[in-house]
Amino acid sequence: MAASAAPRNPSLLLPPPPRRFSSPFLPLASSSRFPDSHRFSSLQVRATSSSEETSSSPDELLEDLKQKWDAIENKSTIFLYGGGAIVAVWLSSIVVGAINSVPLLPKLMELVGLGYTGWFVYRYLLFKQSRKELANDIEALKKKIAGTGE
């Protein structure tokens, strides 16, 4: 019994240290080869703040919002549209959850999404002329939403 109470060598209980791999393509990054002071010298970034960059203060923003809210004649439609948008997001999350619970449909939807993404890239992003067309369509949509266009 006294023999089992003898202290064990703690180094026998630890796993061996990982082997170091050396290759001409993957050199070891040791502190002797790359001192810390020079390792990230090209990654120094300085963040500056300038009050000239901000176009309006929070008070001006609140005043602008108050003016726009007061200019709206039918405020109940804003609440109706907002409530409808919240309900639509809630219902769409329920539909997506139901589709996700069917075993094969999530993978099928991923394939549909991947196919649509490929088509979109080919149609609008691959060629310079189609990128210009997409930019013009986005600008026209912005003008239509903002009410500054036709």
N, C-alpha and C positions, 0 to 999 in steps of 0.2 A: 504494500500500500504506500509505503514511503517512496518507492520508485516511481509511482504514477504521479506523485505530487511534485516531482522535479520540474523546474521551469523549462519550457520548450524554447527552441531557438526561433525567434519571431521571423527571421528571414525565410524559414522553411514554409511558413504559412502564406506568404505573399506570392502572387503569380510573378513570373519573370517579366522584366521590363520589355517593352516592344522593341523589335529589331529595327534598326535604322536602315533605310533603303537609300542607296546612293546610285545615281544615274547621271550621265552627262546631260540628259534632258531635264531632270528634276534635281538640281543641286540642293544640298541641305542648307537651310537658312539658319545658320548658327550666329550667335552674337559676336563671335570672333570675326566672321566674314562681313557681316553687315551690322555695324554699331547702330544702336537705336537713334542716335542723333542724326545719322545720315540716311537711315532706311526710308523714312517718309518725308524727306525734305521737299519733294515735288508736290506733296499733297497739302501744303499749307494754304488755308483759306481764311480770309478776313471778312467778317460780316460787319457791315456798317449800316447805320440808320440815318436817314435824312428826312427832315420834316417837309422838305420841298417836294418829295415824291408823292406824298399823300395829297389828293386833290380836294378832299373835304373832311371836315371834322365830324365826329359823331353827332354833334348838335345840329350841324347843317343837314346831315342825313335824316335825322328825326324830323326836322322842320319840313324837308322835302316830302317825306312820307306822310306827314300830317296834311300838307297841302293837297297831295294826291288823293288821300282818303276823303278829305272834305269835298273834293271835286266830283266824287262818285255820287251819282244821283240815286241809284237803286242798290243799296248796300246789302239787301237781303239776297240778291242773286250771287254776290260774292260768297256769302256764307253757304248758299245752296251748292255752288260749284265746288267750294272747298270740301264740304261734307261729302259730295258725290265722289270727289277724287279720293278721299280717305276710304270710302266704302269700296271703290273700285280696286284700290291697292289691297285691301283686306280680302276681297273676293278672289283676286288673282293669286294671292298667297295660298288660299285654300285650294284653288284649282291646281297650282303647281305642286302642293303637298300631296294631293290625290294622285296626280300623274306620277310623282316620284315614288309612291308606294306600289305601283304596278311594276312587276319585276323587269319586263323588257323595255318598257317605254322610256325610262331615263336614258338608256344607251341610244335608242332611236332618236330621241330629241337632241342628244349630243351630236349625232351624225348630221341631223338636219341643220343644226347651228354651225357645224364645221363646213357643211356644204354652202350655206348662205354666206359665211364669212369668206370662203374662197371665191364665190361669185362676186361679192362686193369688192374684194381686192382686185380681181380681174377687171371688173366693170369700171370702177372709179379711181383706184389708186395706182394701177400699174403704168398707165401712160400719161404723159404730160397734159394732153388735150382733155382727157377725161377728168384729171384732177382740177383743171380750170373750170370745167363744167360743174363739178361737184361744189367748188368754191362759189360759183355764181348762184347755184341752187340754194346754198346755205345763206348767202347774203339776201337773196330774194325772200326766203322764208323769214329771216330776221326782220326785214322791212315790213313784211306782211303782218307779223306778230306785233311789232312796235307801232304799226299804223303810219309809218312814214312813207310807204311805197304807194303804188297805184290804189 
